[in-house]
Amino acid sequence: MVHQTANKILWLLWILIVPFGLWLTYRYFPPYFEEVNVHIIGFIILMLIAALMPLQINHRSIFLIQWVSLAVFFIFGIFIEMVLTQIAIIMMLLRVRIKKEDSFRFPLNSIMYFFISLLSGCFYYSFGGEHDTSLNPTSPSFWLFIAYPVVHYVLQEACFIFISISLYQRKEFFGKDFLWESITSLITIPIGFVLYILYKHVGVISIFFVGLSFASLLIILRLYFRSEEVNENIKKAVEIGHELAVNLKVQDVIDVFKVKLRDMLKIDYLFIFEVTDDNKLTLLSRVEHGESIEMEPSCNESLDQIVWSDTKAVMFHSKKDRSPNANDYLPERAESVLSVPITYHKKIVGVLILASDEKKAFQWLQLNIVDILCSHFAIALENAKNFERAKRLSERCELTKLYNFRYMDSLLDKEFLKLQRKQRSKLSFIILDIDHFKKINDTYGHQSGNEVLFHLAERLTRLIQNKGTIARYGGEEFVILLPDVHKQEAMAIAESVRLAIANKPFILEEHFEHELNRKLQIHVTVSIGVSTAPDDGDDAISLIRHADRALYFGAKQAGRNRVGNFGEVVGEKF
């Protein structure tokens, strides 16, 4: 972006150069015509049509006005060509909706095209060019007639390259955009010659004939590039769909979806709403200018609700097109809005809302592409949810909701790898076993035993919190893995666990006498074994084995309701 001071300098240069330059051009190169009439107005209309109907190639607008300015130059002279080109520049910049901060482009382009017209015209005149030129190839002036548009185009591209280097720091100039601009110029320049020749023979009616031919050519080219754009977007949508499908985490699917949408479209704001199990819309993700926002938007009958209830996509080109209810949570600067329902198996599972600070930022073609992407997103999101659900079930004990043996076994291997790489200093392992658990089942029933297991898991979770990982290792055995916890600290944690279980009775609701609506209190104790790596073992198997021995010899054989330390209690026996 150009600095505000530089912007003012450009406008000052425009005031000093363009109006005064046009006056000097009029003095030294007055308009060349036999009669004014309305002919110039016809060419102005033709120039405006060319300026307002650009080709969209690779998301870049290419304006085809050179062929009109070519005919105007040879018919009326350099002054009229300059005036019409300046009018066309204003219309082109208005057509692409220049932002306030980019207003420097008005004086910059006006000055640039002023000098392009002046230098190419001076080139033509300096070699004896005339306005009543014979198009006989044997005429000396014929080749000058051909050279003029070439010089004009070369000067134009040289200015573009200079501005790209000095203003935008671009390093690549001869890519696809340059190629297509060259091709379109080569196609349209002969139309300018035809317009000049026809005008010399049939007058102003030539504008209609050539203008109609140009419009037809432009429509064909626009349809061609539109079909190419459609094919390219569909190809991208399929590729994005594949990329979404390979992600097996819900958050990864959401992140990829957001990034790809921002790459494809001019998006300043993004909202993803999800339909919850109780059939309500909740915000799943919110992005503003590339930054994730955690705040939940306050909305009642707002845009997401409208799209959800109507099950139809909507698009607004500006703020004034939206109803007041559609503005509840959209930022004040948001102009263009595109909203699409996210469907899975013909059921709406969410709503996507995209917004831009620019007016008319979205097209109906893009709405169709976003609709396809939303279908891929819904499938990928559901697959990721199913995978995470299955993974969670495979890693968790259904009764206690703690991790199971399989997960703990895998976690131990990962933690020992960190220990070997010096990413961990110590690794402590606690194993605890409920004392006389069989007696609880025999006395109160297996449902009571399950209640004890469930409530014990709750107590362990509250005690350990984020200090380590708890798992039900099997039956009435539980284990706790404590990364970066030394032996003495692990022993202290184990003792606090033992006391928390022994000092507070368990309340049983499901027992043999539950029909009497009686709750029973029973006291439960646990025996605990502790081992620490690398002191007590250099691999996962030895760490578990030694903790188990500490449990048996240091706690069970010592009378139960105790904490056994492999190094102190069991070490002497082995």
C-alpha positions as CSV (number, residue, x, y, z in Angstrom):
1,M,0.0,0.0,0.0
2,V,1.2,3.5,-0.9
3,H,2.0,5.8,2.1
4,Q,-0.4,8.7,2.6
5,T,2.3,11.2,1.8
6,A,3.2,9.4,-1.5
7,N,-0.6,9.4,-2.3
8,K,-0.7,13.2,-1.9
9,I,2.4,13.6,-4.1
10,L,0.8,11.5,-6.8
11,W,-2.3,13.7,-6.8
12,L,-0.1,16.8,-6.9
13,L,1.8,15.5,-9.8
14,W,-1.4,14.7,-11.6
15,I,-2.6,18.3,-11.2
16,L,0.7,19.6,-12.5
17,I,1.0,17.2,-15.4
18,V,-2.2,16.0,-16.9
19,P,-4.4,19.1,-17.2
20,F,-1.5,21.3,-18.3
21,G,-0.2,18.5,-20.6
22,L,-3.6,18.1,-22.3
23,W,-3.7,21.9,-22.9
24,L,-0.3,21.8,-24.4
25,T,-1.2,18.8,-26.6
26,Y,-4.3,20.7,-27.8
27,R,-2.1,23.7,-28.7
28,Y,0.6,21.8,-30.6
29,F,-1.5,18.8,-31.9
30,P,-5.0,20.1,-32.3
31,P,-7.8,17.6,-33.2
32,Y,-7.7,16.4,-36.8
33,F,-11.2,16.0,-38.3
34,E,-13.3,17.4,-41.1
35,E,-16.5,17.7,-39.1
36,V,-17.2,17.2,-35.5
37,N,-20.9,16.1,-35.4
38,V,-21.7,13.3,-33.0
39,H,-18.9,11.0,-34.2
40,I,-16.7,11.6,-31.2
41,I,-19.7,10.8,-28.9
42,G,-20.1,7.5,-30.7
43,F,-16.4,6.6,-30.1
44,I,-16.7,7.7,-26.4
45,I,-19.6,5.3,-26.0
46,L,-17.6,2.5,-27.7
47,M,-14.6,3.3,-25.4
48,L,-16.8,3.1,-22.3
49,I,-18.3,-0.2,-23.4
50,A,-14.7,-1.6,-23.8
51,A,-13.8,-0.2,-20.4
52,L,-16.8,-1.6,-18.6
53,M,-16.6,-5.1,-20.1
54,P,-13.2,-6.6,-19.0
55,L,-12.1,-10.2,-19.4
56,Q,-11.6,-12.1,-16.1
57,I,-8.5,-14.3,-16.6
58,N,-6.8,-15.9,-13.5
59,H,-8.8,-13.5,-11.3
60,R,-7.3,-10.6,-13.1
61,S,-9.3,-8.0,-15.2
62,I,-8.0,-7.4,-18.6
63,F,-9.4,-4.2,-20.3
64,L,-9.4,-4.2,-24.1
65,I,-9.4,-0.5,-25.0
66,Q,-6.3,-0.2,-27.0
67,W,-8.1,-1.0,-30.3
68,V,-10.6,1.8,-29.8
69,S,-7.8,4.3,-28.9
70,L,-5.9,3.2,-32.0
71,A,-8.8,4.0,-34.3
72,V,-9.5,7.3,-32.5
73,F,-5.8,8.3,-32.8
74,F,-5.7,7.8,-36.6
75,I,-9.1,9.5,-37.1
76,F,-9.0,12.4,-34.7
77,G,-5.4,12.8,-33.6
78,I,-3.5,12.5,-30.3
79,F,-5.5,15.0,-28.3
80,I,-8.9,13.3,-28.7
81,E,-7.2,9.9,-28.1
82,M,-5.7,11.3,-24.8
83,V,-9.1,12.6,-23.6
84,L,-11.0,9.4,-24.5
85,T,-8.3,7.3,-22.8
86,Q,-8.4,9.4,-19.6
87,I,-12.2,8.9,-19.5
88,A,-11.7,5.1,-20.0
89,I,-9.1,5.0,-17.2
90,I,-11.6,6.5,-14.8
91,M,-14.3,4.1,-15.8
92,M,-12.0,1.1,-15.6
93,L,-10.9,1.9,-12.0
94,L,-14.5,2.5,-11.0
95,R,-15.4,-0.8,-12.6
96,V,-12.9,-2.7,-10.4
97,R,-14.2,-0.8,-7.3
98,I,-11.0,0.8,-6.0
99,K,-10.8,1.0,-2.2
100,K,-10.2,4.4,-0.5
101,E,-6.7,3.3,0.5
102,D,-5.9,2.5,-3.1
103,S,-7.2,5.8,-4.5
104,F,-3.6,6.6,-5.6
105,R,-4.3,4.3,-8.6
106,F,-6.4,7.1,-10.2
107,P,-3.5,9.7,-10.6
108,L,-0.9,6.9,-11.1
109,N,-2.8,5.3,-14.1
110,S,-3.9,8.7,-15.5
111,I,-0.2,10.0,-15.5
112,M,1.0,6.7,-16.9
113,Y,-1.4,6.6,-19.8
114,F,-0.9,10.3,-20.5
115,F,2.8,9.7,-21.2
116,I,2.1,6.4,-23.1
117,S,-0.2,8.4,-25.4
118,L,2.1,11.3,-25.7
119,L,5.3,9.3,-26.4
120,S,3.7,6.9,-28.9
121,G,2.0,9.9,-30.7
122,C,5.3,11.8,-30.8
123,F,7.0,8.7,-32.2
124,Y,4.4,8.6,-35.0
125,Y,4.6,12.3,-35.8
126,S,8.4,12.5,-35.6
127,F,8.7,10.0,-38.5
128,G,6.2,11.9,-40.6
129,G,3.0,10.1,-39.7
130,E,-0.2,11.5,-41.1
131,H,-3.9,11.0,-40.3
132,D,-5.1,10.4,-43.8
133,T,-2.8,7.4,-44.2
134,S,-3.0,5.1,-47.2
135,L,-3.0,1.4,-46.2
136,N,-1.2,0.4,-49.3
137,P,1.6,-1.9,-48.2
138,T,3.9,-0.2,-50.8
139,S,3.4,3.2,-49.1
140,P,6.3,4.3,-46.9
141,S,3.8,5.4,-44.2
142,F,2.1,2.0,-44.1
143,W,4.8,0.5,-41.9
144,L,4.7,3.5,-39.6
145,F,0.9,2.9,-39.3
146,I,1.7,-0.7,-38.2
147,A,4.5,0.4,-35.8
148,Y,2.4,2.8,-33.8
149,P,0.3,0.2,-31.9
150,V,3.4,-1.8,-31.3
151,V,5.2,1.1,-29.7
152,H,2.1,1.9,-27.7
153,Y,1.9,-1.6,-26.4
154,V,5.7,-1.8,-25.6
155,L,5.5,1.5,-23.7
156,Q,2.4,0.3,-21.8
157,E,4.1,-3.0,-20.7
158,A,7.3,-1.2,-19.8
159,C,5.3,1.1,-17.5
160,F,3.6,-1.9,-15.9
161,I,6.9,-3.6,-15.2
162,F,8.4,-0.4,-13.7
163,I,5.4,0.1,-11.4
164,S,5.4,-3.6,-10.4
165,I,9.1,-3.3,-9.4
166,S,9.0,0.1,-7.7
167,L,5.6,-0.2,-6.0
168,Y,4.7,-3.8,-5.5
169,Q,8.3,-5.4,-5.5
170,R,7.2,-8.1,-8.0
171,K,9.9,-10.2,-9.6
172,E,8.0,-12.2,-12.1
173,F,6.5,-10.4,-15.1
174,F,6.3,-12.9,-18.0
175,G,3.8,-15.4,-16.6
176,K,0.3,-16.4,-17.7
177,D,-1.1,-12.9,-17.1
178,F,1.5,-11.3,-19.5
179,L,0.8,-14.1,-22.0
180,W,-2.9,-13.6,-22.1
181,E,-2.7,-9.8,-22.1
182,S,-0.4,-10.0,-25.2
183,I,-2.7,-12.5,-26.9
184,T,-5.8,-10.4,-26.4
185,S,-3.9,-7.3,-27.6
186,L,-2.8,-9.0,-30.7
187,I,-6.4,-10.2,-31.3
188,T,-8.0,-6.8,-30.8
189,I,-5.5,-4.5,-32.5
190,P,-6.6,-5.7,-36.0
191,I,-10.1,-4.7,-35.0
192,G,-8.9,-1.2,-34.5
193,F,-7.5,-1.2,-38.0
194,V,-10.8,-2.5,-39.4
195,L,-12.7,0.2,-37.5
196,Y,-10.4,2.9,-39.0
197,I,-10.8,1.6,-42.5
198,L,-14.6,1.3,-42.2
199,Y,-14.9,4.7,-40.8
200,K,-13.0,6.2,-43.7
201,H,-15.5,4.6,-46.1
202,V,-18.9,4.5,-44.4
203,G,-18.6,7.0,-41.5
204,V,-20.0,6.7,-38.0
205,I,-22.1,3.6,-38.8
206,S,-18.8,1.7,-38.7
207,I,-18.9,2.1,-34.9
208,F,-22.0,-0.1,-34.8
209,F,-20.7,-2.8,-37.1
210,V,-17.3,-3.1,-35.4
211,G,-18.7,-2.6,-31.9
212,L,-21.1,-5.5,-32.6
213,S,-18.3,-7.7,-33.8
214,F,-16.2,-6.7,-30.7
215,A,-19.1,-7.4,-28.3
216,S,-19.5,-10.9,-30.0
217,L,-15.8,-11.6,-29.7
218,L,-15.8,-10.4,-26.1
219,I,-18.8,-12.6,-25.2
220,I,-17.1,-15.7,-26.8
221,L,-13.9,-15.0,-24.9
222,R,-15.8,-14.4,-21.6
223,L,-17.7,-17.6,-22.1
224,Y,-14.5,-19.5,-22.8
225,F,-12.7,-18.1,-19.8
226,R,-15.7,-18.6,-17.7
227,S,-15.8,-22.3,-18.7
228,E,-12.1,-22.6,-18.0
229,E,-12.7,-21.0,-14.6
230,V,-15.5,-23.4,-13.8
231,N,-13.4,-26.4,-14.8
232,E,-10.5,-25.1,-12.7
233,N,-12.7,-24.4,-9.7
234,I,-14.3,-27.8,-9.9
235,K,-10.9,-29.4,-10.2
236,K,-9.7,-27.4,-7.1
237,A,-12.9,-28.4,-5.2
238,V,-12.2,-32.1,-5.9
239,E,-8.6,-31.8,-4.8
240,I,-9.8,-30.0,-1.6
241,G,-12.3,-32.7,-1.1
242,H,-9.6,-35.3,-1.2
243,E,-7.4,-33.3,1.2
244,L,-10.3,-33.0,3.6
245,A,-11.0,-36.7,3.5
246,V,-7.5,-37.7,4.5
247,N,-7.7,-35.8,7.8
248,L,-9.0,-37.9,10.7
249,K,-9.3,-35.2,13.3
250,V,-12.2,-32.9,13.5
251,Q,-10.1,-29.8,14.1
252,D,-7.8,-30.6,11.2
253,V,-10.8,-30.9,8.9
254,I,-12.1,-27.5,10.0
255,D,-8.6,-25.9,9.7
256,V,-8.0,-27.2,6.2
257,F,-11.5,-26.1,5.1
258,K,-10.9,-22.6,6.4
259,V,-7.5,-22.2,4.7
260,K,-8.7,-23.5,1.4
261,L,-11.7,-21.2,1.4
262,R,-9.5,-18.2,2.1
263,D,-7.2,-19.3,-0.7
264,M,-10.0,-19.5,-3.3
265,L,-12.1,-16.5,-2.3
266,K,-11.7,-12.9,-1.1
267,I,-12.8,-13.5,2.4
268,D,-12.5,-11.2,5.4
269,Y,-14.9,-13.0,7.7
270,L,-15.8,-16.6,8.1
271,F,-18.4,-18.3,10.3
272,I,-19.1,-22.0,10.6
273,F,-22.2,-23.0,12.5
274,E,-23.1,-26.6,13.5
275,V,-26.5,-28.1,14.3
276,T,-26.3,-29.7,17.8
277,D,-28.0,-32.8,19.0
278,D,-30.8,-30.7,20.5
279,N,-31.4,-29.2,17.1
280,K,-29.9,-25.8,17.7
281,L,-27.2,-23.8,15.9
282,T,-23.9,-23.2,17.7
283,L,-20.8,-21.5,16.5
284,L,-18.1,-24.0,15.5
285,S,-15.5,-21.6,14.1
286,R,-15.1,-17.8,13.5
287,V,-12.4,-16.0,11.6
288,E,-11.9,-12.3,11.0
289,H,-9.1,-11.1,8.7
290,G,-7.2,-14.4,9.2
291,E,-7.5,-14.4,13.0
292,S,-9.6,-17.0,14.8
293,I,-12.1,-15.4,17.2
294,E,-13.4,-17.5,20.1
295,M,-16.3,-15.1,21.0
296,E,-19.8,-16.5,20.3
297,P,-21.9,-14.1,18.2
298,S,-25.2,-13.0,19.7
299,C,-27.9,-13.7,17.2
300,N,-31.6,-14.6,17.2
301,E,-33.3,-14.6,13.9
302,S,-30.0,-13.8,12.1
303,L,-28.5,-14.9,8.8
304,D,-27.5,-18.4,9.9
305,Q,-31.0,-19.0,11.2
306,I,-32.5,-17.7,8.0
307,V,-30.4,-20.0,5.8
308,W,-31.0,-23.0,8.1
309,S,-34.8,-22.5,8.1
310,D,-35.1,-21.8,4.4
311,T,-32.5,-24.5,3.5
312,K,-31.3,-22.2,0.6
313,A,-28.0,-20.5,-0.1
314,V,-28.1,-16.7,-0.2
315,M,-25.8,-14.0,-1.5
316,F,-25.8,-10.3,-0.9
317,H,-23.6,-7.8,-2.9
318,S,-23.7,-5.0,-0.4
319,K,-24.9,-4.1,3.1
320,K,-28.0,-2.4,1.9
321,D,-29.3,-5.6,0.2
322,R,-29.5,-7.5,3.5
323,S,-32.5,-7.3,5.8
324,P,-31.8,-5.8,9.3
325,N,-32.1,-9.3,10.9
326,A,-29.2,-10.5,8.8
327,N,-26.8,-8.0,10.4
328,D,-26.9,-9.2,14.0
329,Y,-23.4,-10.4,14.3
330,L,-21.7,-9.5,11.0
331,P,-19.1,-6.7,11.4
332,E,-20.1,-3.2,10.5
333,R,-17.6,-3.1,7.6
334,A,-18.9,-6.3,6.0
335,E,-20.5,-5.6,2.6
336,S,-20.7,-8.8,0.5
337,V,-22.1,-11.9,2.1
338,L,-22.3,-15.5,0.9
339,S,-24.1,-18.1,3.0
340,V,-24.5,-21.8,2.2
341,P,-26.2,-24.6,4.2
342,I,-23.9,-27.6,5.0
343,T,-25.8,-30.8,4.2
344,Y,-25.1,-34.4,4.9
345,H,-27.5,-37.1,3.6
346,K,-30.0,-34.4,2.6
347,K,-30.0,-33.1,6.1
348,I,-28.7,-29.7,7.2
349,V,-25.9,-30.2,9.7
350,G,-24.5,-26.6,9.6
351,V,-24.3,-23.2,8.0
352,L,-21.3,-21.5,6.4
353,I,-21.2,-17.7,6.2
354,L,-18.5,-15.9,4.3
355,A,-18.2,-12.1,4.2
356,S,-16.0,-9.4,2.6
357,D,-15.5,-5.7,3.1
358,E,-15.7,-5.2,-0.6
359,K,-19.0,-4.8,-2.5
360,K,-19.8,-7.5,-5.1
361,A,-16.9,-9.7,-3.9
362,F,-18.8,-12.9,-4.7
363,Q,-20.3,-14.3,-7.9
364,W,-23.1,-16.9,-8.4
365,L,-20.5,-19.2,-9.9
366,Q,-18.5,-19.1,-6.6
367,L,-21.7,-19.9,-4.7
368,N,-22.0,-23.2,-6.6
369,I,-18.3,-24.1,-5.9
370,V,-18.7,-23.3,-2.2
371,D,-21.8,-25.5,-2.2
372,I,-19.7,-28.4,-3.6
373,L,-17.0,-27.7,-1.0
374,C,-19.6,-27.7,1.8
375,S,-20.7,-31.2,0.7
376,H,-17.1,-32.4,0.9
377,F,-16.6,-30.7,4.2
378,A,-19.8,-32.3,5.7
379,I,-18.6,-35.8,4.7
380,A,-15.1,-35.3,5.9
381,L,-16.3,-33.8,9.2
382,E,-18.7,-36.7,9.8
383,N,-15.9,-39.2,9.0
384,A,-13.5,-37.5,11.4
385,K,-16.2,-37.5,14.1
386,N,-16.8,-41.2,13.6
387,F,-13.1,-41.9,13.7
388,E,-12.6,-39.9,16.9
389,R,-15.6,-41.6,18.4
390,A,-14.3,-45.0,17.5
391,K,-10.8,-44.2,18.7
392,R,-12.2,-42.8,21.9
393,L,-14.2,-46.0,22.5
394,S,-11.2,-48.2,21.7
395,E,-9.1,-46.3,24.2
396,R,-11.5,-45.8,27.0
397,C,-13.1,-48.1,29.6
398,E,-16.8,-48.0,29.0
399,L,-17.6,-48.2,32.8
400,T,-15.1,-45.7,34.3
401,K,-14.5,-43.5,31.2
402,L,-10.8,-43.8,32.0
403,Y,-8.2,-44.9,29.5
404,N,-7.8,-48.7,29.1
405,F,-4.8,-51.1,29.0
406,R,-4.3,-50.6,25.2
407,Y,-4.0,-46.9,25.5
408,M,-1.7,-47.0,28.5
409,D,0.5,-49.6,26.8
410,S,1.0,-47.3,23.8
411,L,1.5,-44.2,26.0
412,L,4.3,-46.0,28.0
413,D,6.2,-46.7,24.8
414,K,6.0,-43.1,23.7
415,E,7.0,-41.8,27.1
416,F,10.0,-44.1,27.3
417,L,11.1,-42.9,23.9
418,K,11.0,-39.3,25.3
419,L,13.0,-40.5,28.3
420,Q,15.7,-42.0,26.0
421,R,15.8,-38.8,24.1
422,K,16.3,-36.8,27.3
423,Q,12.9,-35.1,26.8
424,R,11.9,-36.5,30.2
425,S,14.0,-36.6,33.4
426,K,11.9,-39.3,35.2
427,L,8.9,-41.5,34.6
428,S,7.0,-42.8,37.7
429,F,4.4,-45.5,37.5
430,I,1.7,-46.2,40.2
431,I,-0.4,-49.3,40.2
432,L,-3.2,-49.8,42.7
433,D,-5.5,-52.7,43.5
434,I,-8.7,-52.7,45.5
435,D,-8.4,-54.8,48.6
436,H,-10.9,-57.7,48.9
437,F,-12.8,-56.6,45.9
438,K,-14.3,-60.1,45.4
439,K,-15.8,-59.8,48.8
440,I,-17.6,-56.6,47.8
441,N,-19.1,-58.4,44.7
442,D,-20.1,-61.4,46.8
443,T,-21.6,-59.3,49.6
444,Y,-23.4,-56.5,47.7
445,G,-23.6,-57.8,44.1
446,H,-21.6,-57.1,40.9
447,Q,-23.6,-53.8,40.3
448,S,-22.2,-52.5,43.6
449,G,-18.8,-53.5,42.5
450,N,-19.2,-51.5,39.3
451,E,-20.4,-48.5,41.4
452,V,-17.2,-48.7,43.5
453,L,-15.0,-48.9,40.3
454,F,-16.9,-45.9,38.8
455,H,-16.7,-43.7,41.9
456,L,-13.0,-44.7,42.5
457,A,-12.2,-43.5,39.0
458,E,-13.9,-40.2,39.7
459,R,-11.8,-39.7,42.9
460,L,-8.6,-40.5,41.1
461,T,-9.4,-38.0,38.3
462,R,-10.0,-35.3,40.8
463,L,-6.8,-36.1,42.7
464,I,-4.4,-36.4,39.8
465,Q,-6.0,-33.8,37.4
466,N,-3.3,-32.9,34.9
467,K,-0.3,-34.3,36.8
468,G,-0.5,-37.6,34.9
469,T,-2.6,-40.1,33.0
470,I,-5.0,-42.6,34.7
471,A,-6.1,-45.9,33.2
472,R,-8.1,-48.9,34.3
473,Y,-5.6,-51.7,33.8
474,G,-8.0,-54.6,34.2
475,G,-10.5,-55.8,36.8
476,E,-10.0,-53.8,40.0
477,E,-6.5,-52.6,39.0
478,F,-5.8,-48.9,38.1
479,V,-2.6,-47.3,37.0
480,I,-1.2,-43.8,37.0
481,L,1.6,-42.6,34.8
482,L,3.4,-39.5,36.0
483,P,5.9,-37.9,33.6
484,D,8.8,-35.9,35.1
485,V,7.9,-37.0,38.6
486,H,10.6,-38.3,40.9
487,K,10.3,-41.3,43.3
488,Q,9.6,-39.3,46.5
489,E,7.0,-37.1,44.8
490,A,5.3,-40.2,43.3
491,M,5.3,-41.9,46.7
492,A,3.6,-38.8,48.2
493,I,1.0,-38.8,45.5
494,A,0.4,-42.5,46.0
495,E,-0.1,-42.0,49.7
496,S,-2.6,-39.1,49.2
497,V,-4.5,-41.4,46.8
498,R,-4.6,-44.2,49.5
499,L,-5.8,-41.8,52.2
500,A,-8.5,-40.2,49.9
501,I,-9.9,-43.7,49.2
502,A,-9.6,-45.1,52.7
503,N,-10.9,-42.1,54.7
504,K,-14.1,-41.5,52.7
505,P,-16.7,-44.3,52.4
506,F,-18.4,-45.2,49.1
507,I,-22.1,-44.8,48.7
508,L,-23.9,-47.7,47.0
509,E,-27.3,-47.4,45.4
510,E,-27.3,-50.6,43.4
511,H,-27.2,-53.5,46.0
512,F,-29.2,-56.5,47.0
513,E,-31.5,-54.3,49.1
514,H,-31.9,-51.4,46.7
515,E,-35.7,-52.1,46.4
516,L,-36.0,-50.6,49.9
517,N,-34.6,-47.3,48.7
518,R,-31.7,-47.7,51.1
519,K,-28.2,-46.4,50.4
520,L,-25.3,-48.3,51.9
521,Q,-21.9,-46.9,52.9
522,I,-18.9,-49.2,52.6
523,H,-15.3,-48.6,53.4
524,V,-12.8,-49.5,50.7
525,T,-9.0,-49.6,50.8
526,V,-6.4,-50.0,48.1
527,S,-2.9,-51.4,48.0
528,I,-0.4,-49.5,45.9
529,G,2.9,-50.1,44.2
530,V,5.3,-47.5,42.9
531,S,8.3,-47.7,40.5
532,T,10.3,-45.0,38.7
533,A,12.4,-45.1,35.5
534,P,15.2,-45.1,34.9
535,D,16.0,-46.1,38.5
536,D,13.7,-49.1,38.7
537,G,13.6,-50.0,35.0
538,D,14.8,-49.1,31.6
539,D,11.8,-50.1,29.5
540,A,8.0,-50.2,29.9
541,I,7.8,-53.9,30.7
542,S,10.3,-53.7,33.6
543,L,8.7,-50.5,35.0
544,I,5.2,-52.3,35.1
545,R,6.7,-55.5,36.5
546,H,8.5,-53.7,39.3
547,A,5.5,-51.6,40.3
548,D,3.5,-54.8,40.4
549,R,6.1,-56.5,42.7
550,A,6.1,-53.4,44.9
551,L,2.3,-53.7,45.1
552,Y,2.4,-57.4,46.0
553,F,5.4,-57.5,48.4
554,G,5.4,-54.0,49.7
555,A,1.6,-53.6,50.2
556,K,-0.4,-56.8,49.9
557,Q,1.9,-59.0,51.9
558,A,2.6,-56.2,54.4
559,G,-1.1,-56.2,55.4
560,R,-2.8,-54.2,52.5
561,N,-4.0,-50.5,52.6
562,R,-0.3,-49.5,52.1
563,V,2.0,-48.0,49.5
564,G,5.0,-50.2,48.4
565,N,8.2,-48.8,46.9
566,F,10.0,-51.2,44.6
567,G,13.4,-49.7,45.4
568,E,13.0,-49.8,49.2
569,V,10.7,-52.7,49.9
570,V,11.2,-55.2,47.2
571,G,14.7,-54.4,46.1
572,E,16.3,-56.5,48.9
573,K,14.4,-59.7,47.7
574,F,15.7,-59.5,44.1
